[in-house]
Amino acid sequence: MSKTALIVGATGLVGNNLLPLLLENNGYEKIISISRKSLPFQHPKLEQHLINFDEIENHTHLFIANDIFCCLGITIAKAGSQENFYKVDHTYVYQMAQYALQNGANQIILISSIGADKNSSNFYLRTKGQIESDLIQLHFNKTIIVRPSMLLGDRTEFRFTEALGKPFMQALGILMLGPFQKYKPIEAQTVAMAMLKLAQTNADKVKIAESDELQKLGLN
Ligand SMILES: NC(=O)c1ccc[n+]([C@@H]2O[C@H](COP(=O)([O-])OP(=O)(O)OC[C@H]3O[C@@H](n4cnc5c(N)ncnc54)[C@H](OP(=O)(O)O)[C@@H]3O)[C@@H](O)[C@H]2O)c1
């Protein structure tokens, strides 16, 4: 049976790599993208909706698909406050997951982060851990959580901390062996491919894939 995939965050680094994979995949007959900015192209399989996520409750009818891919996110620096960060990385994600589930979605595939932990003293990691835990509690037939390390790929915007950290992490990555492999920076394209593969092969009700597993899955 051919299915529908829904993607939020298709304008971002990972989402931008995932969307073409979904469009090319024969397992999906329709791809719905919900974002606040329009995508720079059209495709016969693509249905695009622009919404203000602060008014997401007015758009519940749009969240109808079998598989929900969530690539939404913002940095605390860009959000301007922890409160605004939480709104994007937790509130919006949770709301859209609830609507999709009520509308009959089968599975959700979420990009979280390496180190996500709802008990962490770090606000970013705690928020990521909380959304993981809250999505699991919604009881989709399948919940897939991917936890990438630092993302590599071409961004249109300049991020100061990434510009500083990436060369260092990439150089250090060569030394990251054995249990440290999950800390190696990972290409956004590899994460996107791993998300699609997991959506189509994973049999577990709850699956959490760390960055080293994503690396293997996304490259094979
Ligand atoms: N960067 C890293 O190294 C790293 C490492 C581990 C995990 N992660 C996580 O991986 C996920 C994807 O990261 P990424 O680098 O691909 O993200 P990104 O490039 O910043 O893209 C984020 C997406 O979220 C959307 N978004 C942000 N704020 C929004 C708002 N207020 N309303 C509607 N949409 C909004 C963006 O839309 P617009 O285009 O409209 O802004 C974009 O589509 C994030 O959850 C991030 O926390 C990142």
The ligand as an SDF file (V2000), in Angstrom:
LIG
                    3D

 48 52  0  0  0  0  0  0  0  0999 V2000
   22.9910   21.5920   14.4790 N   0  0  0  0  0  0  0  0  0  0  0  0
   23.4780   20.5290   15.0740 C   0  0  0  0  0  0  0  0  0  0  0  0
   24.6950   20.2820   15.0950 O   0  0  0  0  0  0  0  0  0  0  0  0
   22.5200   19.5530   15.7480 C   0  0  0  0  0  0  0  0  0  0  0  0
   23.0470   18.4570   16.4500 C   0  0  0  0  0  0  0  0  0  0  0  0
   22.1620   17.5430   17.0260 C   0  0  0  0  0  0  0  0  0  0  0  0
   20.7960   17.7160   16.8830 C   0  0  0  0  0  0  0  0  0  0  0  0
   20.3060   18.8010   16.2070 N   0  0  0  0  0  0  0  0  0  0  0  0
   18.8510   18.9220   16.0680 C   0  0  0  0  0  0  0  0  0  0  0  0
   18.4850   18.4900   14.7700 O   0  0  0  0  0  0  0  0  0  0  0  0
   17.2830   19.1440   14.3730 C   0  0  0  0  0  0  0  0  0  0  0  0
   17.4490   19.6620   12.9570 C   0  0  0  0  0  0  0  0  0  0  0  0
   18.5800   20.5280   12.9420 O   0  0  0  0  0  0  0  0  0  0  0  0
   18.8960   21.4450   11.6720 P   0  0  0  0  0  0  0  0  0  0  0  0
   20.2650   21.9570   11.8640 O   0  0  0  0  0  0  0  0  0  0  0  0
   18.5150   20.7050   10.4240 O   0  0  0  0  0  0  0  0  0  0  0  0
   17.8600   22.6310   11.9380 O   0  0  0  0  0  0  0  0  0  0  0  0
   17.7030   23.9730   11.0910 P   0  0  0  0  0  0  0  0  0  0  0  0
   18.5290   23.9490    9.8770 O   0  0  0  0  0  0  0  0  0  0  0  0
   17.8710   25.1000   12.0500 O   0  0  0  0  0  0  0  0  0  0  0  0
   16.1600   23.8640   10.6380 O   0  0  0  0  0  0  0  0  0  0  0  0
   15.1640   23.9030   11.5770 C   0  0  0  0  0  0  0  0  0  0  0  0
   13.7970   23.8620   10.9440 C   0  0  0  0  0  0  0  0  0  0  0  0
   12.8560   24.2770   11.9650 O   0  0  0  0  0  0  0  0  0  0  0  0
   12.0800   25.3490   11.4490 C   0  0  0  0  0  0  0  0  0  0  0  0
   11.7210   26.3220   12.4800 N   0  0  0  0  0  0  0  0  0  0  0  0
   12.5170   26.9150   13.3890 C   0  0  0  0  0  0  0  0  0  0  0  0
   11.8080   27.7860   14.1310 N   0  0  0  0  0  0  0  0  0  0  0  0
   10.5340   27.7550   13.6580 C   0  0  0  0  0  0  0  0  0  0  0  0
    9.3370   28.4260   14.0080 C   0  0  0  0  0  0  0  0  0  0  0  0
    9.2840   29.3320   14.9950 N   0  0  0  0  0  0  0  0  0  0  0  0
    8.2120   28.1430   13.2980 N   0  0  0  0  0  0  0  0  0  0  0  0
    8.2370   27.2350   12.3070 C   0  0  0  0  0  0  0  0  0  0  0  0
    9.3450   26.5560   11.9230 N   0  0  0  0  0  0  0  0  0  0  0  0
   10.4790   26.8230   12.5920 C   0  0  0  0  0  0  0  0  0  0  0  0
   12.9630   26.0340   10.4060 C   0  0  0  0  0  0  0  0  0  0  0  0
   12.1300   26.7850    9.5610 O   0  0  0  0  0  0  0  0  0  0  0  0
   12.6410   28.1670    8.8600 P   0  0  0  0  0  0  0  0  0  0  0  0
   13.4420   27.7330    7.6700 O   0  0  0  0  0  0  0  0  0  0  0  0
   11.3540   28.8360    8.5260 O   0  0  0  0  0  0  0  0  0  0  0  0
   13.4630   28.8930    9.8920 O   0  0  0  0  0  0  0  0  0  0  0  0
   13.6240   24.8280    9.7630 C   0  0  0  0  0  0  0  0  0  0  0  0
   12.7690   24.2610    8.8020 O   0  0  0  0  0  0  0  0  0  0  0  0
   17.0040   20.2160   15.4050 C   0  0  0  0  0  0  0  0  0  0  0  0
   15.9810   19.7770   16.2520 O   0  0  0  0  0  0  0  0  0  0  0  0
   18.3120   20.3330   16.1670 C   0  0  0  0  0  0  0  0  0  0  0  0
   18.1080   20.7000   17.5240 O   0  0  0  0  0  0  0  0  0  0  0  0
   21.1350   19.7100   15.6260 C   0  0  0  0  0  0  0  0  0  0  0  0
  1  2  1  0
  2  3  2  0
  2  4  1  0
  4  5  1  0
  4 48  2  0
  5  6  2  0
  6  7  1  0
  7  8  2  0
  8  9  1  0
  8 48  1  0
  9 10  1  0
  9 46  1  0
 10 11  1  0
 11 12  1  0
 11 44  1  0
 12 13  1  0
 13 14  1  0
 14 15  2  0
 14 16  1  0
 14 17  1  0
 17 18  1  0
 18 19  2  0
 18 20  1  0
 18 21  1  0
 21 22  1  0
 22 23  1  0
 23 24  1  0
 23 42  1  0
 24 25  1  0
 25 26  1  0
 25 36  1  0
 26 27  1  0
 26 35  1  0
 27 28  2  0
 28 29  1  0
 29 30  1  0
 29 35  2  0
 30 31  1  0
 30 32  2  0
 32 33  1  0
 33 34  2  0
 34 35  1  0
 36 37  1  0
 36 42  1  0
 37 38  1  0
 38 39  2  0
 38 40  1  0
 38 41  1  0
 42 43  1  0
 44 45  1  0
 44 46  1  0
 46 47  1  0
M  CHG  2   8   1  16  -1
M  END
$$$$
